Amino acid sequence: MLLWLTLTLLWSPTCWAGALYGRGGGSYFSTTKDNENEITGIRVFIGIGGIIKSIQVRFGSSWSEKYGAPGGSPQEFLLQPGEYIIRVDGSYKLFLRHLVIYTSYERKALFGENSGKSFSAFPDGSDKVLTGVFGQHKLLGISSIGFDWDYPIIQ
């Protein structure tokens, strides 16, 4: 009975909400939940060979700390008022290599170089949006990434 309950919980949709994409390993990072501001931008730092070294998330008018490895050239994507991130595609090898951000205004932003194993992340509900980012990083870059999805903040 305990085995059945454990297997049921492991395969429930709730467990998939915290999926990590990538090989993983290294130090864990996670954006802090902001109950007053929506995500309004993403900044990705690209290193030599197209490796995604680190990421920052903008909540309202403030940028989060930089999560990942030092260095890299920044690329930035700012959202318009009322616009939300509704899907993220990407790819990885040893490190995260590529991200494609899709928005509710049918815009998209591309970061890095598409190579390796592909993934697609989106919410389990049609009205949910990206509310946070988490993952792991090593000395050279982000080794895995995951996404938190929830309903937009009601103003």
DSSP file with accessible surface (Angstrom, degrees, kcal/mol):
  #  RESIDUE AA STRUCTURE BP1 BP2  ACC     N-H-->O    O-->H-N    N-H-->O    O-->H-N    TCO  KAPPA ALPHA  PHI   PSI    X-CA   Y-CA   Z-CA
    1    1 A M     >        0   0  186      0, 0.0     4,-2.2     0, 0.0     5,-0.2   0.000 360.0 360.0 360.0 -43.8    0.0    0.0    0.0
    2    2 A L  H  >  +     0   0  130      2,-0.2     4,-2.6     1,-0.2     5,-0.2   0.897 360.0  52.4 -64.7 -39.1    2.8    2.4    0.9
    3    3 A L  H  > S+     0   0  124      2,-0.2     4,-2.6     1,-0.2     5,-0.2   0.932 109.1  49.4 -62.0 -44.1    4.6    1.6   -2.4
    4    4 A W  H  > S+     0   0  162      2,-0.2     4,-2.4     1,-0.2    -2,-0.2   0.929 111.6  48.7 -61.9 -43.8    1.4    2.3   -4.4
    5    5 A L  H  X S+     0   0   84     -4,-2.2     4,-2.3     2,-0.2    -1,-0.2   0.927 111.5  49.7 -63.2 -43.1    0.9    5.6   -2.6
    6    6 A T  H  X S+     0   0   64     -4,-2.6     4,-2.3     1,-0.2    -2,-0.2   0.935 112.2  47.0 -62.4 -46.9    4.6    6.6   -3.2
    7    7 A L  H  X S+     0   0   80     -4,-2.6     4,-1.7     1,-0.2    -1,-0.2   0.893 110.2  53.7 -63.5 -38.5    4.4    5.7   -6.9
    8    8 A T  H  < S+     0   0   63     -4,-2.4     4,-0.4    -5,-0.2    -1,-0.2   0.931 110.9  45.8 -61.5 -44.5    1.1    7.6   -7.3
    9    9 A L  H >< S+     0   0  102     -4,-2.3     3,-0.9     1,-0.2     6,-0.4   0.896 110.1  54.1 -66.8 -38.8    2.7   10.8   -5.8
   10   10 A L  H 3< S+     0   0  101     -4,-2.3    -1,-0.2     1,-0.2    -2,-0.2   0.842 113.7  41.4 -65.6 -32.6    5.8   10.5   -8.0
   11   11 A W  T 3< S+     0   0  172     -4,-1.7    -1,-0.2    -5,-0.2    -2,-0.2   0.385  89.7 113.9 -98.4   6.6    3.8   10.3  -11.2
   12   12 A S  S X> S-     0   0   27     -3,-0.9     4,-0.9    -4,-0.4     3,-0.9  -0.371  80.0-113.2 -73.8 156.2    1.2   13.0  -10.2
   13   13 A P  H 3> S+     0   0   93      0, 0.0     4,-1.0     0, 0.0     3,-0.2   0.810 112.6  68.7 -59.7 -28.2    1.2   16.3  -12.2
   14   14 A T  H >4 S+     0   0  113      1,-0.2     3,-0.6     2,-0.2     4,-0.4   0.904  97.1  51.2 -59.4 -40.6    2.4   18.2   -9.2
   15   15 A C  H X4 S+     0   0   65     -3,-0.9     3,-0.9    -6,-0.4    -1,-0.2   0.857 105.1  55.9 -67.6 -32.6    5.8   16.5   -9.3
   16   16 A W  H >< S+     0   0  148     -4,-0.9     3,-1.6     1,-0.2    -1,-0.2   0.722  89.6  76.2 -72.4 -19.4    6.2   17.4  -13.0
   17   17 A A  T << S+     0   0   54     -4,-1.0   130,-0.2    -3,-0.6    -1,-0.2   0.811  96.0  49.1 -61.6 -26.6    5.7   21.1  -12.2
   18   18 A G  T <  S+     0   0   42     -3,-0.9    -1,-0.3    -4,-0.4    -2,-0.1   0.006  81.5 152.7-101.7  29.6    9.3   21.1  -10.7
   19   19 A A    <   -     0   0   22     -3,-1.6   128,-0.5   128,-0.2     2,-0.4  -0.313  33.5-147.6 -64.3 138.4   11.0   19.5  -13.7
   20   20 A L        -     0   0   77    126,-0.1     2,-0.5     2,-0.1   126,-0.2  -0.905   4.6-152.5-105.3 136.4   14.6   20.3  -14.3
   21   21 A Y  E     +A  145   0A  59    124,-3.1   124,-2.0    -2,-0.4     2,-0.2  -0.945  58.1  39.5-111.3 120.7   16.0   20.4  -17.9
   22   22 A G  E    S-A  144   0A  19     -2,-0.5   122,-0.2   122,-0.2   121,-0.1  -0.657  97.7 -70.7 130.8 173.7   19.7   19.6  -18.3
   23   23 A R        -     0   0  178    120,-0.5   121,-0.2    70,-0.4    -1,-0.1   0.759  69.6-159.3 -73.8 -28.1   22.3   17.3  -16.9
   24   24 A G        +     0   0   11    119,-2.5    -1,-0.1   112,-0.1     2,-0.1  -0.136  33.8 128.7  80.2-174.9   22.4   19.1  -13.5
   25   25 A G        +     0   0   27      1,-0.2   118,-0.3   113,-0.0     2,-0.2   0.000  42.8  59.9  99.8 151.2   25.0   19.2  -10.8
   26   26 A G  S    S-     0   0   52    110,-0.1     2,-0.3   117,-0.1   112,-0.2  -0.613  93.2  -9.6 100.5-155.9   26.6   22.0   -9.0
   27   27 A S  E     -B  137   0A  72    110,-2.3   110,-2.2    -2,-0.2     2,-0.2  -0.578  65.9-125.3 -86.5 141.4   25.0   24.8   -6.8
   28   28 A Y  E     -B  136   0A 143     -2,-0.3     2,-0.3   108,-0.2   108,-0.3  -0.552  27.8-176.4 -83.4 145.7   21.3   25.2   -6.7
   29   29 A F  E     +B  135   0A  10    106,-2.7   106,-2.3    -2,-0.2     2,-0.3  -0.973   6.9 173.8-138.3 156.7   19.6   28.6   -7.5
   30   30 A S  E     -B  134   0A  45     -2,-0.3   104,-0.2   104,-0.2     2,-0.1  -0.935  31.6-117.2-160.2 136.6   16.0   29.9   -7.4
   31   31 A T        -     0   0   10    102,-2.6     2,-0.4    -2,-0.3   100,-0.0  -0.448  39.6-110.0 -69.8 150.5   14.4   33.2   -7.9
   32   32 A T        -     0   0  110     -2,-0.1     2,-0.1     1,-0.1    -1,-0.1  -0.681  36.4-105.6 -82.7 133.5   12.6   34.6   -4.8
   33   33 A K        -     0   0  109     -2,-0.4     2,-0.6     1,-0.1    99,-0.1  -0.367  31.5-158.0 -60.4 129.9    8.8   34.6   -5.1
   34   34 A D        -     0   0   47     97,-0.4     3,-0.1     3,-0.2    -1,-0.1  -0.936  12.1-177.0-114.1 107.0    7.5   38.1   -5.7
   35   35 A N  S    S+     0   0  120     -2,-0.6    -1,-0.1     1,-0.2     3,-0.1   0.474  82.1  45.7 -82.7  -3.0    3.8   38.4   -4.7
   36   36 A E  S    S+     0   0  154      1,-0.2     2,-0.4   117,-0.0    -1,-0.2   0.603 109.5  48.3-112.7 -18.7    3.6   42.0   -5.7
   37   37 A N        -     0   0   67     -3,-0.1    -1,-0.2    23,-0.0    -3,-0.2  -0.980  66.7-137.6-132.1 142.4    5.3   42.2   -9.2
   38   38 A E        -     0   0   29     -2,-0.4    22,-2.3     1,-0.1     2,-0.3  -0.430  43.1 -86.1 -83.3 164.5    5.1   40.1  -12.3
   39   39 A I  E     +D   59   0B   8     91,-0.4    20,-0.3    20,-0.2    46,-0.1  -0.579  48.1 172.7 -68.9 128.1    8.1   39.1  -14.4
   40   40 A T  E     +     0   0B  35     18,-3.4    39,-2.7    -2,-0.3     2,-0.3   0.348  57.2   6.6-121.0   1.0    8.9   42.0  -16.7
   41   41 A G  E     -DE  58  78B   0     17,-1.0    17,-2.7    37,-0.3     2,-0.4  -0.963  51.3-143.6-175.3 159.8   12.1   40.9  -18.3
   42   42 A I  E     -DE  57  77B   2     35,-2.4    35,-2.6    -2,-0.3     2,-0.4  -0.999  11.4-167.6-132.9 134.0   14.8   38.2  -18.8
   43   43 A R  E     -DE  56  76B  50     13,-2.6    13,-2.6    -2,-0.4     2,-0.4  -0.994   8.2-171.1-123.9 124.8   18.6   38.8  -19.1
   44   44 A V  E     -DE  55  75B   0     31,-2.9    31,-2.3    -2,-0.4     2,-0.6  -0.949  13.5-146.0-119.1 136.3   20.8   35.9  -20.2
   45   45 A F  E     -DE  54  74B  20      9,-2.6     8,-2.6    -2,-0.4     9,-1.1  -0.906  15.1-158.5-106.1 120.8   24.6   35.9  -20.2
   46   46 A I  E     -DE  52  73B  22     27,-2.5    27,-2.9    -2,-0.6     6,-0.2  -0.856   8.6-165.3-105.2 130.4   26.2   33.9  -23.1
   47   47 A G    >   -     0   0   15      4,-3.4     3,-1.7    -2,-0.5     4,-0.2  -0.324  40.9 -52.0-102.1-173.9   29.7   32.6  -22.9
   48   48 A I  G >  S+     0   0  166      1,-0.3     3,-0.8     2,-0.2    -1,-0.2  -0.292 125.7  22.4 -59.1 137.8   32.3   31.3  -25.3
   49   49 A G  G 3  S-     0   0   45      1,-0.2    -1,-0.3    -3,-0.1    64,-0.1   0.589 129.0 -76.1  78.6   9.4   30.9   28.4  -27.4
   50   50 A G  G <  S+     0   0    3     -3,-1.7    63,-0.7     1,-0.2    -1,-0.2   0.592  82.0 155.9  80.2   9.8   27.3   29.6  -26.9
   51   51 A I    <   -     0   0   32     -3,-0.8    -4,-3.4    -4,-0.2     2,-0.8  -0.504  46.9-125.4 -70.5 134.6   27.0   28.2  -23.3
   52   52 A I  E     -D   46   0B   0     44,-2.9    90,-2.2    -6,-0.2    44,-0.3  -0.746  31.5-179.3 -80.7 112.7   24.4   30.0  -21.2
   53   53 A K  E     -     0   0B  34     -8,-2.6    16,-2.6    -2,-0.8     2,-0.3   0.865  55.5 -15.8 -84.1 -41.3   26.5   31.1  -18.2
   54   54 A S  E     -DF  45  68B   0     -9,-1.1    -9,-2.6    14,-0.3     2,-0.3  -0.969  53.7-143.1-159.6 171.7   23.8   32.8  -16.1
   55   55 A I  E     -DF  44  67B   4     12,-2.3    12,-2.9    -2,-0.3     2,-0.3  -0.984   4.3-164.5-144.4 147.6   20.3   34.3  -16.0
   56   56 A Q  E     -D   43   0B  24    -13,-2.6   -13,-2.6    -2,-0.3     2,-0.4  -0.980   9.9-152.2-129.7 148.2   18.6   37.3  -14.3
   57   57 A V  E     -D   42   0B   0      8,-0.4     7,-2.8    -2,-0.3     2,-0.6  -0.964   9.0-142.8-121.2 135.8   14.9   37.9  -14.0
   58   58 A R  E     -DG  41  63B  61    -17,-2.7   -18,-3.4    -2,-0.4   -17,-1.0  -0.877  12.1-169.2-101.0 124.6   13.2   41.3  -13.7
   59   59 A F  E >   -DG  39  62B  17      3,-2.7     3,-2.2    -2,-0.6     2,-0.3  -0.967  68.1 -40.2-110.6 119.2   10.2   41.6  -11.4
   60   60 A G  T 3  S-     0   0   18    -22,-2.3   -20,-0.1    -2,-0.5   -23,-0.0  -0.482 126.0 -27.7  62.5-120.6    8.5   45.0  -11.8
   61   61 A S  T 3  S+     0   0  100     -2,-0.3     2,-0.4     2,-0.1    -1,-0.3   0.332 122.1  89.0-107.9   7.8   11.3   47.4  -12.3
   62   62 A S  E <   -G   59   0B  78     -3,-2.2    -3,-2.7     0, 0.0     2,-0.3  -0.905  66.5-138.5-114.6 134.4   14.0   45.5  -10.3
   63   63 A W  E     -G   58   0B  68     -2,-0.4    -5,-0.2    -5,-0.2     3,-0.1  -0.639  20.6-127.3 -85.3 142.4   16.4   42.9  -11.5
   64   64 A S        -     0   0   19     -7,-2.8    -1,-0.1    -2,-0.3   -33,-0.1  -0.182  43.1 -77.2 -69.9 175.1   17.0   39.7   -9.4
   65   65 A E        -     0   0  133      1,-0.1     2,-0.6    -9,-0.1    -8,-0.4  -0.277  57.8 -93.5 -66.1 165.0   20.5   38.7   -8.5
   66   66 A K        -     0   0   79    -10,-0.1     2,-0.5    -3,-0.1   -10,-0.2  -0.756  41.2-154.8 -85.8 121.8   22.5   37.0  -11.3
   67   67 A Y  E     +F   55   0B  17    -12,-2.9   -12,-2.3    -2,-0.6     2,-0.3  -0.877  53.3  22.2-103.3 123.3   22.2   33.2  -11.0
   68   68 A G  E    S-F   54   0B  17     -2,-0.5   -14,-0.3   -14,-0.2    69,-0.1  -0.923  99.0 -14.9 131.3-152.8   24.9   31.1  -12.5
   69   69 A A        -     0   0    3    -16,-2.6    71,-0.1    -2,-0.3    70,-0.1  -0.512  69.9-100.0 -89.4 156.2   28.6   31.4  -13.4
   70   70 A P  S    S+     0   0   98      0, 0.0    -1,-0.1     0, 0.0     2,-0.1  -0.303  80.1  26.8 -71.5 159.2   30.4   34.7  -13.8
   71   71 A G        +     0   0   40      1,-0.1   -18,-0.1   -24,-0.1   -24,-0.1  -0.266  58.4 120.4  89.4-174.1   31.1   36.3  -17.2
   72   72 A G        -     0   0   34    -19,-0.1   -25,-0.2    -2,-0.1    -1,-0.1  -0.027  65.0 -78.2  96.2 159.0   29.4   36.2  -20.5
   73   73 A S  E     -E   46   0B  81    -27,-2.9   -27,-2.5    -2,-0.0     2,-0.1  -0.834  49.2-122.7 -95.3 128.2   27.8   38.8  -22.8
   74   74 A P  E     -E   45   0B  83      0, 0.0     2,-0.4     0, 0.0   -29,-0.2  -0.437  24.9-174.7 -76.0 141.4   24.3   39.9  -21.7
   75   75 A Q  E     -E   44   0B  81    -31,-2.3   -31,-2.9    -2,-0.1     2,-0.4  -0.995  14.3-160.6-128.7 135.0   21.3   39.7  -23.9
   76   76 A E  E     -E   43   0B  97     -2,-0.4     2,-0.4   -33,-0.2   -33,-0.2  -0.909  17.1-172.2-126.4 143.5   18.0   41.2  -22.6
   77   77 A F  E     -E   42   0B  24    -35,-2.6   -35,-2.4    -2,-0.4     2,-0.4  -0.973  12.4-163.4-134.0 116.5   14.3   40.8  -23.4
   78   78 A L  E     -E   41   0B  70     -2,-0.4   -37,-0.3   -37,-0.2     2,-0.2  -0.845  13.2-135.0-103.2 137.6   11.8   43.2  -21.8
   79   79 A L        -     0   0   20    -39,-2.7     3,-0.1    -2,-0.4     6,-0.0  -0.564  17.8-121.2 -86.3 152.9    8.1   42.5  -21.7
   80   80 A Q    >   -     0   0   94     -2,-0.2     3,-2.4     1,-0.1    -1,-0.1  -0.494  49.0 -73.9 -84.6 160.0    5.4   45.1  -22.5
   81   81 A P  T 3  S+     0   0  124      0, 0.0    -1,-0.1     0, 0.0     3,-0.1  -0.310 123.5  14.3 -55.5 131.3    2.8   46.0  -19.8
   82   82 A G  T 3  S+     0   0   46      1,-0.3     2,-0.3    -3,-0.1    -2,-0.0   0.463  98.6 126.2  82.7   0.3    0.3   43.1  -19.5
   83   83 A E    <   -     0   0    5     -3,-2.4     2,-0.3    22,-0.0    -1,-0.3  -0.727  38.0-171.0 -94.8 142.2    2.6   40.7  -21.4
   84   84 A Y        -     0   0   61     -2,-0.3    20,-2.5    -3,-0.1     2,-0.5  -0.928  28.8-113.0-131.0 155.1    3.5   37.3  -19.9
   85   85 A I  E     +H  103   0C   3     -2,-0.3    45,-2.5    45,-0.3    18,-0.3  -0.782  36.0 170.6 -86.3 125.0    5.9   34.5  -20.6
   86   86 A I  E     +     0   0C  70     16,-2.5     2,-0.3    -2,-0.5    17,-0.2   0.509  59.4  15.2-117.0  -9.1    3.7   31.4  -21.5
   87   87 A R  E     -H  102   0C  89     15,-1.3    15,-2.6    35,-0.2     2,-0.4  -0.966  53.8-160.1-162.8 148.7    6.3   28.9  -22.8
   88   88 A V  E     -HI 101 121C   0     33,-2.8    33,-3.3    -2,-0.3     2,-0.3  -0.986  10.0-176.0-135.6 123.7   10.0   28.3  -22.8
   89   89 A D  E     +HI 100 120C  28     11,-2.4    11,-2.9    -2,-0.4     2,-0.3  -0.784  19.2 141.9-107.4 161.4   11.9   26.0  -25.2
   90   90 A G  E     -HI  99 119C   5     29,-2.1    29,-2.4    -2,-0.3     2,-0.3  -0.980  33.3-128.0-174.4-175.3   15.5   25.2  -25.1
   91   91 A S  E     -HI  98 118C   0      7,-1.6     6,-2.8    -2,-0.3     7,-1.7  -0.980  16.8-172.8-150.9 160.1   18.4   22.8  -25.5
   92   92 A Y  E     +HI  96 117C  33     25,-1.7    25,-2.4    -2,-0.3     4,-0.2  -0.981  17.4 173.9-151.0 155.5   21.3   21.5  -23.5
   93   93 A K  S    S-     0   0  105      2,-2.2   -70,-0.4    -2,-0.3     3,-0.1   0.083  90.4 -27.7-121.0-112.5   24.5   19.4  -23.7
   94   94 A L  S    S+     0   0  110     -2,-0.1     2,-0.3   -72,-0.1   -71,-0.1   0.804 143.2  21.3 -72.4 -29.2   26.7   19.5  -20.6
   95   95 A F  S    S-     0   0   25    -72,-0.1    -2,-2.2   -73,-0.1    48,-0.2  -0.887 104.6 -77.9-131.3 163.9   25.4   23.0  -20.0
   96   96 A L  E     +H   92   0C   1     46,-3.1   -44,-2.9   -44,-0.3    -4,-0.3  -0.410  48.5 173.0 -61.7 131.8   22.3   24.9  -21.1
   97   97 A R  E     +     0   0C  38     -6,-2.8    16,-1.6     1,-0.3     2,-0.3   0.657  53.7  22.0-115.8 -26.4   22.8   26.1  -24.7
   98   98 A H  E     -HJ  91 112C  17     -7,-1.7    -7,-1.6    14,-0.2     2,-0.4  -0.997  49.4-175.9-153.4 138.1   19.6   27.7  -25.9
   99   99 A L  E     -HJ  90 111C   1     12,-2.2    12,-2.7    -2,-0.3     2,-0.4  -0.997   4.3-169.5-134.6 139.1   16.4   29.3  -24.7
  100  100 A V  E     -HJ  89 110C   9    -11,-2.9   -11,-2.4    -2,-0.4     2,-0.5  -0.991  12.2-157.8-126.3 119.2   13.4   30.5  -26.6
  101  101 A I  E     -HJ  88 109C   4      8,-2.6     8,-1.8    -2,-0.4     2,-0.4  -0.868   5.8-164.0-100.4 125.2   10.9   32.6  -24.6
  102  102 A Y  E     -HJ  87 108C  54    -15,-2.6   -16,-2.5    -2,-0.5   -15,-1.3  -0.909   8.9-158.7-110.3 138.6    7.3   32.8  -25.9
  103  103 A T  E >   -H   85   0C   3      4,-2.4     3,-1.6    -2,-0.4   -18,-0.2  -0.702  32.9-110.9-116.7 168.0    4.9   35.5  -24.7
  104  104 A S  T 3  S+     0   0   48    -20,-2.5   -19,-0.1     1,-0.3    -1,-0.1   0.613 117.1  61.2 -68.6 -14.6    1.2   36.1  -24.5
  105  105 A Y  T 3  S-     0   0  106    -21,-0.3    -1,-0.3     2,-0.1     3,-0.1   0.137 120.7-107.9 -96.2  17.0    1.6   38.8  -27.2
  106  106 A E  S <  S+     0   0  190     -3,-1.6     2,-0.3     1,-0.2    -2,-0.1   0.785  78.2 132.0  60.1  33.1    3.0   36.2  -29.6
  107  107 A R        -     0   0   77     -4,-0.0    -4,-2.4     2,-0.0     2,-0.3  -0.727  36.7-164.4-103.4 161.5    6.5   37.6  -29.4
  108  108 A K  E     -J  102   0C 122     -2,-0.3     2,-0.4    -6,-0.2    -6,-0.2  -0.992  10.2-155.9-145.3 153.7    9.6   35.4  -28.8
  109  109 A A  E     -J  101   0C  11     -8,-1.8    -8,-2.6    -2,-0.3     2,-0.4  -0.993  10.8-151.8-128.6 136.8   13.2   35.9  -27.8
  110  110 A L  E     -J  100   0C  97     -2,-0.4     2,-0.4   -10,-0.2   -10,-0.2  -0.912  12.1-176.5-112.1 136.0   16.1   33.6  -28.6
  111  111 A F  E     -J   99   0C   5    -12,-2.7   -12,-2.2    -2,-0.4   -59,-0.1  -0.995  49.4 -11.6-130.5 135.3   19.2   33.2  -26.5
  112  112 A G  E    S-J   98   0C  24     -2,-0.4     2,-0.4   -14,-0.2   -14,-0.2  -0.267  93.3 -50.2  79.0-164.9   22.3   31.1  -27.2
  113  113 A E        -     0   0  108    -16,-1.6     2,-0.8   -63,-0.7   -22,-0.1  -0.949  49.0-120.4-117.8 131.1   22.8   28.5  -29.9
  114  114 A N        +     0   0  106     -2,-0.4     2,-0.3   -15,-0.0     4,-0.1  -0.565  60.0 124.6 -75.1 106.6   20.4   25.6  -30.6
  115  115 A S        +     0   0   29     -2,-0.8     2,-0.2     2,-0.1   -18,-0.2  -0.966  45.3  23.1-159.4 149.1   22.3   22.3  -30.1
  116  116 A G  S    S-     0   0   46     -2,-0.3     2,-0.4   -25,-0.1   -23,-0.2  -0.607 103.6  -4.6  98.8-156.0   21.9   19.2  -28.0
  117  117 A K  E    S-I   92   0C 136    -25,-2.4   -25,-1.7    -2,-0.2     2,-0.2  -0.611  71.5-138.3 -81.3 129.4   18.9   17.7  -26.4
  118  118 A S  E     -I   91   0C  82     -2,-0.4     2,-0.3   -27,-0.2   -27,-0.3  -0.522  21.1-179.1 -89.2 154.8   15.7   19.8  -26.8
  119  119 A F  E     -I   90   0C  20    -29,-2.4   -29,-2.1    -2,-0.2     2,-0.4  -0.962  14.8-155.5-144.9 160.6   13.0   20.6  -24.2
  120  120 A S  E     -I   89   0C  50     -2,-0.3     2,-0.4   -31,-0.2   -31,-0.2  -0.980  11.4-169.3-138.9 126.6    9.7   22.5  -24.0
  121  121 A A  E     +I   88   0C   2    -33,-3.3   -33,-2.8    -2,-0.4    -2,-0.0  -0.965  17.6 149.6-121.6 132.4    8.3   23.8  -20.8
  122  122 A F        -     0   0  127     -2,-0.4   -35,-0.2   -35,-0.2    27,-0.1  -0.974  45.6 -86.5-154.4 160.7    4.8   25.3  -20.3
  123  123 A P        -     0   0   18      0, 0.0     7,-0.0     0, 0.0    25,-0.0  -0.247  26.0-127.1 -72.0 161.3    2.2   25.5  -17.5
  124  124 A D  S    S+     0   0  114     25,-0.1     2,-0.4  -111,-0.0  -107,-0.0   0.539  96.0  56.3 -83.9  -6.1   -0.4   22.8  -16.8
  125  125 A G  S >  S-     0   0   19      1,-0.1     3,-1.4    25,-0.0    25,-0.0  -0.969  81.6-131.8-126.5 142.7   -3.1   25.4  -17.0
  126  126 A S  T 3  S+     0   0  118     -2,-0.4    -1,-0.1     1,-0.3    -2,-0.0   0.740 106.5  50.0 -67.6 -21.0   -3.9   27.7  -19.9
  127  127 A D  T 3  S+     0   0  114      2,-0.0    -1,-0.3    24,-0.0     2,-0.1   0.463  89.1 104.5 -96.0  -0.1   -4.1   30.8  -17.8
  128  128 A K    <   -     0   0   38     -3,-1.4     2,-0.3    23,-0.2    23,-0.2  -0.476  48.9-169.6 -83.7 155.1   -0.8   30.3  -15.9
  129  129 A V  E     - C   0 150A   6     21,-3.4    21,-2.3    -2,-0.1     2,-0.2  -0.868  36.8 -74.8-136.1 167.2    2.3   32.2  -16.6
  130  130 A L  E     + C   0 149A   5    -45,-2.5   -91,-0.4    -2,-0.3   -45,-0.3  -0.478  47.7 164.7 -67.5 128.1    6.0   32.1  -15.7
  131  131 A T  E     -     0   0A  18     17,-3.2   -97,-0.4     1,-0.3     2,-0.3   0.427  59.6  -1.5-123.1  -5.8    6.5   33.3  -12.1
  132  132 A G  E     - C   0 148A   0     16,-1.2    16,-2.6   -99,-0.1    -1,-0.3  -0.976  53.3-135.0-175.8 165.8   10.0   32.1  -11.4
  133  133 A V  E     + C   0 147A   2     -2,-0.3  -102,-2.6    14,-0.2     2,-0.3  -0.977  23.1 169.1-133.2 142.8   13.2   30.2  -12.5
  134  134 A F  E     +BC  30 146A  13     12,-2.1    12,-3.1    -2,-0.3     2,-0.3  -0.931  15.2 113.9-145.1 168.9   15.3   27.7  -10.6
  135  135 A G  E     -BC  29 145A   0   -106,-2.3  -106,-2.7    -2,-0.3     2,-0.3  -0.994  51.7 -72.8 164.4-156.7   18.1   25.2  -11.5
  136  136 A Q  E     -BC  28 144A  48      8,-1.7     7,-1.9    -2,-0.3     8,-1.7  -0.957  32.3-167.2-135.8 151.9   21.7   24.4  -10.9
  137  137 A H  E     -BC  27 142A  41   -110,-2.2  -110,-2.3    -2,-0.3     5,-0.2  -0.982   3.9-164.2-141.6 153.0   25.0   25.8  -12.1
  138  138 A K  E >   - C   0 141A  94      3,-2.8     3,-0.5    -2,-0.3  -112,-0.0  -0.583  50.9 -75.5-117.8-172.3   28.7   24.9  -12.2
  139  139 A L  T 3  S+     0   0  147      1,-0.2     3,-0.1    -2,-0.2  -113,-0.0   0.817 129.1  39.2 -58.9 -33.8   31.8   26.9  -12.7
  140  140 A L  T 3  S-     0   0   97      1,-0.2     2,-0.3   -71,-0.1    -1,-0.2   0.637 123.7 -56.3 -95.9 -17.0   31.3   27.2  -16.5
  141  141 A G  E <  S- C   0 138A   0     -3,-0.5    -3,-2.8   -73,-0.0     2,-0.4  -0.992  77.0 -29.9 167.1-172.1   27.5   27.8  -16.7
  142  142 A I  E     - C   0 137A   0    -90,-2.2   -46,-3.1    -2,-0.3    -5,-0.3  -0.601  41.3-174.5 -76.2 124.1   24.0   26.7  -16.0
  143  143 A S  E     +     0   0A   1     -7,-1.9  -119,-2.5    -2,-0.4  -120,-0.5   0.638  68.9   4.4 -97.2 -18.1   23.8   22.9  -15.8
  144  144 A S  E     -AC  22 136A   1     -8,-1.7    -8,-1.7  -121,-0.2     2,-0.3  -0.970  62.7-164.3-160.1 155.8   20.0   22.6  -15.4
  145  145 A I  E     -AC  21 135A   0   -124,-2.0  -124,-3.1    -2,-0.3     2,-0.3  -0.994   5.3-179.0-144.9 147.4   17.0   24.9  -15.4
  146  146 A G  E     - C   0 134A   0    -12,-3.1   -12,-2.1    -2,-0.3     2,-0.4  -0.924  16.8-134.5-140.8 168.4   13.3   24.7  -14.3
  147  147 A F  E     - C   0 133A   8   -128,-0.5     2,-0.4    -2,-0.3   -14,-0.2  -0.979   3.1-144.3-135.4 135.7   10.4   27.0  -14.4
  148  148 A D  E     - C   0 132A  63    -16,-2.6   -17,-3.2    -2,-0.4   -16,-1.2  -0.844  20.8-167.0 -96.8 133.6    7.7   28.0  -11.9
  149  149 A W  E     + C   0 130A  42     -2,-0.4     2,-0.3   -19,-0.2   -19,-0.2  -0.958  18.9 143.7-122.4 139.7    4.2   28.6  -13.3
  150  150 A D  E     - C   0 129A  63    -21,-2.3   -21,-3.4    -2,-0.4     3,-0.1  -0.941  52.3 -70.0-158.7 177.5    1.2   30.2  -11.6
  151  151 A Y        -     0   0  131     -2,-0.3   -23,-0.2   -23,-0.2     3,-0.1  -0.458  59.7 -97.5 -76.3 147.2   -1.7   32.6  -12.2
  152  152 A P        -     0   0   33      0, 0.0     2,-0.3     0, 0.0    -1,-0.1  -0.227  45.8 -94.5 -60.4 155.7   -0.9   36.2  -12.9
  153  153 A I        -     0   0   46     -3,-0.1     2,-0.6     1,-0.1  -115,-0.1  -0.529  35.6-130.3 -72.3 133.3   -1.2   38.7  -10.0
  154  154 A I              0   0  156     -2,-0.3    -1,-0.1    -3,-0.1    -3,-0.0  -0.755 360.0 360.0 -87.0 122.4   -4.6   40.4   -9.8
  155  155 A Q              0   0  186     -2,-0.6  -119,-0.0     0, 0.0    -1,-0.0  -0.612 360.0 360.0 -87.3 360.0   -4.2   44.1   -9.5
